[in-house]
Amino acid sequence: MKTKLLYLFLLLPVIILAQTPITNYYSVPGSHFALVTSGTPIDQSATGTDLTWNFNTFTQTDTDIDTYTAPNGAELSTFPGTTTVLTVANAAMEENKIYTANVAGQVSITGISRIVDGNNIVLNYNTTNALIGTFPMSYGTTNSGTVAGTFTYVAASGTFTGTIDIAVDASGTLNINNLGEGAYSGAVTRLKTMQNLSLTAFSIPNIGTATQTTYTYYDNSTGMLVFRTTDLSISVPFIGINESVTLMESLLPLSTLNTTEDNLNSNGFSIVPNPVGDVLNIHLNQKETIRSITVIDMSGRQVLSINDHLTSISVSNLKAGIYFANIVTDKGAYSKKILKK
């Protein structure tokens, strides 16, 4: 018995170290997500390892598309320090935007523009950015900090202060029912982000609150963001605001196969030669620095991962076929279809 206990004790650190880190905060550019509702509430309260999430009652109501761009002059002036703008747009022409700063893999939120019940709330972290953390980020990582800035929503505008708490708090198996492109079942690691904000407006401190909890699930094999939920609540009793919104989005896997070369060439980006034999060269027409490169095959399996500033990588060991190169720079995240000959 003592021998068995000793063996289990020695094995425990190995199990912990085997947890797959989250390599990249962002989704694959051009990803399509099914905006879903659930027949029964989903439970995300459990934390730890070897969990199972059975989200099998989803119904698709719309489709969101993730687009990444560098900030334009107006956005950079409004949200200082921004390097990457994520626009999530749907068929109803609603656009949610998340502004981030990505410096050497350290990601911070600089601004959020989100639709709540048809109205746009803007949180500008121009006093203190909301630090997410430095990627890759391993299971068990936690980070807490303060945030501060300005906000606008309906008839209210003013300042906010508050806290942000980050935790890579769970891993296990995620199961999602078929939404038109096949059911999903895979090993994932989850990142939880929670913000609690106190609002000041009309020269009245603590006039209201805003809370946001986001869960993002990343596939352990591909590193792709495959499922995310956001719960946002805003309460300003002084002017009768008490609203909340819940968004749940599941990746439509075939959408990651539809990224074309034009998607990136329009952003001043190219990969040559394509088709490629042994060495892939990445050309940036803007002053950008590469942070990471991952190569994914047609089945969604990650076959190559590099966290470096390289602009040339060897692909000689890859079999002939079609792949997708996902590149993260200090100013954006891009995806490129390549043909290995």
N, C-alpha and C positions, 0 to 999 in steps of 0.2 A: 504493500500500500504506500509506504513512504517513497519508494522508487517511482511509482506512478505520479504521486503528488509533485515530486521534484521535477519529473519530466514535463508535467503540465505547467509548472511555474516557469521553466526555461522556455517553453514554447510560447507563452503569453506575449513576450516582447516581439517575437517573430510575427505573430498574428497582427499586432498593432502596427508594426512597420510595414505590413503587406497592404495596408489600406492605400487605395489609389488617390493621389493628390489631384486637385482641380488645377489644370494647367493654364486655363485661360478664362477670364471673367466673361468674355463676350460670346454671343451666339455666332454661328456661321453666317457671314453676310449673305443676304438674299434668301434666308430661311423663311419658309412659310409655316406659321403656327395656326392650328385650329383653335379658335376662341370657343371654349366649351362651357357648358353648364352641366350640373350633376343631378341625377334623380334623387340621390341622397347625399347629405353633406360628407365631404371627405375629411378624414382625420389625419392631421399632420403633427400631432402633439408628441408622438414618441421620438426619442433621441437614442443614439447608440449605434451599434453595428449589427449586421445580420438581420436587419429589419425587412419586412415585406409590406409594400404598399399596393393594394389591389384597387385601382381606380377604374372600375369596369362599368360605370353607369353614365359615361360622358355622352353628350349630344352636341354636335358642332352647330354653332350659331353664326359664325363669321370666320374670316381668315385674316390673320395679321401677317404682314411682311416686314422683316427687319432689314433696314438699309443703314449703312454706315458711311459717313462723310467726315471730312475735316471741317472745322468750324469756319463759317464765312466771317467777314470783318465785323458785321453787326453782332453775331453770336459771340465772337471772341471778346468784343467790347462789353457785352452784357454779362457774360459768364467767363471772367478772366481765368486763364490757365487751361482752358478746355483744349484737348487734343482730339477727341473723338465725339461725334454726335450720332447717337442711335435714334433713328426714326422708326416707330412702329405704326404702320398705317393699315387701315382696313377698308372694306368696300364701302362703308358709310362715309368715307373721306375724313374720318377722325384720325388725328395724329397725336400720339404720345411721344415725347422726346426725353431722352436721358443724356445729359451732357457729362462727360467724364474727362479726367486728366489721367493719362497713362504715362508714367515716367519710370523707365527701367523696370517695368512690370508692376510698379506700385500704382494701384487704381484708386482714384477718389472721385466722388460725385461732386460736380460743380453746379449742376442745375437740373431741375425736373420740371417738365411741362406736361400735365396730365389732365385728361377730360374726366370730370366728375359730374354725372347727371346733366350732361350737355354743356357744362361750364368749365372753363379752363383755369386750373390752379397752377401757378408758377412759384416754385421754390428756388430761390437764387442763393447758393451757399457762398456768397461773395465776401463774407467775413471769415468763416471757418469752413473749409471743405469737409464733406463727409467721407472719411477714410474707410475704404473697404479693406485693403490690405495688399500685400505683395504676393504675386503669383509666380510659380506654383504654390498652392495653399493646401496643406495636408489636413487630414481628419484630426480633429481635436484643437485646431487653431481657433483662437478667440481674439477679439479686438474690441475695445470700447473707447469711445472718444466723445468730444463735444462738437456741436455744429452750431452755426449762426449765420444769419443773412436776412434777406427780405422776401416777402411773399405778396402775391395779389390773388384774390379770389372773389368773384361776384362784386359786391359793393365794398369789400374790405381790402385794405392793403396796409402793410406795416412791416414789422420785423419779427424774427423768430430766434429763439435759442433752444437748445435741447441736446439730446444724446443720440448716439448711434452705437448699436451693439451688433457685432458680427460673430458668427460661429459656424465652422464646418462641423455640424452637429450630428450627422446621421449618414449611414451608408447601408446598402442592402439591395433588394430586388424590387424594381418598379414594374408594375403590370398595368397597361392601359388598353382599353378595348379598341377595336377597329373603327377608325374614323374615316375610312375610305381608301387608305393606302396600307392596310395591314395593321394588326395589333402590335403593340410594343411590349417586349419583356426583356429587361436587361439589368445588369449590375450598375448601380449609380452611387454617386456621392452628393450630398446635399449641402448647400450654403444657405444659411438663414441670416437675413438682414432686418433689424428692427430699429425704427426711429420713433422717438417721442419728442414732440415739439410743443413749446409754449409760445402763443402768438400775442403780439402787442399791436394794437391798432387804435386809432382815434385818441392817441395819447393815453390809452388805458392799458396798463401792463396786465399780462395774463388774461387777456380777454377771451381766449379760446385755446383749443388744442388741435393738433393734427398728429395722428399716429399712422405709421405704415409698416407693415410686416410683409416681407418678400421671401419666398422659398424658391430656389433654383436648383434643379437636379441635373447633374452632368453624367453622361454615359462613361463608364470606366474604360471601355475599350477604345472609343473614338475621341473622347474629350468633349464631345458636342453637348450643348445645352439642349435637353430633350423635353423638359417640362418646367413650367414656372407658374407661380401664383402670387398675386399682390392683393393685400387687403389695406385699403386706405379709408380712414375716418376723419372727418373734419367737424368740429363743433365750435360755433361762435354764437352762444345764446343771445348776446346783446343785439344782434341783428337777425336772429331767427334761423341761423344756419346750423343744421344737424344732419349731415349727409355722409354716406359711406358707399364704397364701391368695391366689388370683388372681381378680379380678373383671373381666369385660369386658361393657360395656353399650352397646347401639346404639339410638339414638332410633327409636321407632316414629312416623313422621311424622304419621299421622292422629290421634294422641293430642293434638297441639297444637290440633286443631280442636274438641276436646270440652270445653274450659274454659267453664264457665257463669258467669252473673252471681252465683249463690249462692256460688260458690267464694270470691269476694272480699267480697261483702257481709257474710259471716260474720266477716271480719277488720276490719270497720269501714271499708270502702272503697267508694266509689261514683263513677261517671262519669255526668255529665248534660250535655246531654240525650242520650238514647239511644233512638231513632235521632237522629243528629246532622246538622246542616246545615253550618255553617261553623266554629263554635268548640266545642271539647271542654273541659269543666270537670271537674277532678279534685278530689274532696272526700275528705279524710282525717279520720276521726273520732278518731284517736290523734294524739299529738304526734310527727308524722313529717315529715321533709324529703325532698322528691323529689330524686333524684340524676340520673336519666336516664329518658327515655321513648322507646320505639321502637314503631312501628306496622308490622305485618306483614299482608300480604294472604293470601288463601286458598291461594295457591300457595307460601307460605312466603317470599315476597320482601319484604325490608325496604323500605318506601316512605317512612318518615319516621324521623328520629333526632334527638333533642334531649338534650344533656347540660347541664341547667340545673335550677334550682329552680322552674321554672314550674308553675303549677297550671291554666293555661288555654293551649291550643295551637290554632292554626288548622289545620283539615283541609279547607279550601275547595278545595284543588287535587286532592283525592282523588276518584276516580271513585265512583259509587254502588256499594255492595256491602258485604260482610261483611269486617271486619278484626279483628285482635287487637292491643290496646294492652298492651305489656309495660312495667311501671313498677318501677323500683328506687328504694327509699327508704333512709334511714339505719337503718331497722329491719326491712326485709324486701324481698322481690321478689314482684310480683304480675302476673297476666295477666287481661285483661278483653276479652270479645267486644263489638264495637261494630258498629252498622249505620250506614253513611253513606248518606244519602238524597239 
